[in-house]
Amino acid sequence: GAGVSQTPSNKVTEKGKYVELRCDPISGHTALYWYRQSLGQGPEFLIYFQGTGAADDSGLPNDRFFAVRPEGSVSTLKIQRTERGDSAVYLCASSPGRLYQETQYFGPGTRLLVL
Amino acid sequence: AQSVSQHNHHVILSEAASLELGCNYSYGGTVNLFWYVQYPGQHLQLLLKYFSGDPLVKGIKGFEAEFIKSKFSFNLRKPSVQWSDTAEYFCAVSGTASKLTFGTGTRLQVTL
């Protein structure tokens, strides 16, 4: 079946604006993750959902960042009052969610540029 | 807190050369170890993983990695690289929590 999809693929916004990034996981996967990858770095964990609930949001950098997954499938990462330092590639991954030892499957990412 | 170190930031090899990329991790409990690869213009994909059992794991495209617990290492190897192996390689670790902690990545450039 289809892999993890993310929209938009690219997003350019101005400092102070609000943005939403969408992730569509692999069908049937109950675990969903958001990561952020800055230039020259590896992906950094932001938040993990098991079903509809955020099981671990310890990676969210501050309260400008928020994520939801209301029906346990699609997730939206929301960033308020964007700052230039938020510019990065935002990655989404999903896994079946039955075991803690699972492979995470990554989407292509959304490249966010804050001017 | 868990962490991952990849000491080789940029590696340049000729085709048919052997490859070894270093990965060291810091974590106090049982670990799960991964190597992911990102080819130019493509998304991250799993190369291989170690959960338990035989510490020598084989992945796709002729890659293998060895988990050495006493050294906290999970180095990636390939006996003979190809031009198509040009990519960025990321080592990652997870524990009982599902989140992955990644290293900073190694950019491999294979020349003809």
Interface residues (C-beta under 8 A of the other chain):
Chain A: A31 Y33 Y35 G40 Q41 G42 P43 E44 F45 Y48 A55 D56 G59 L91 S95 Y100 Q101 E102 T103 Q104 Y105 F106 G107 P108 G109
Chain B: V4 N32 F34 Y36 Q42 H43 L44 Q45 L46 K49 F51 F90 A92 S94 T96 A97 S98 K99 L100 T101 F102 G103 T104 G105
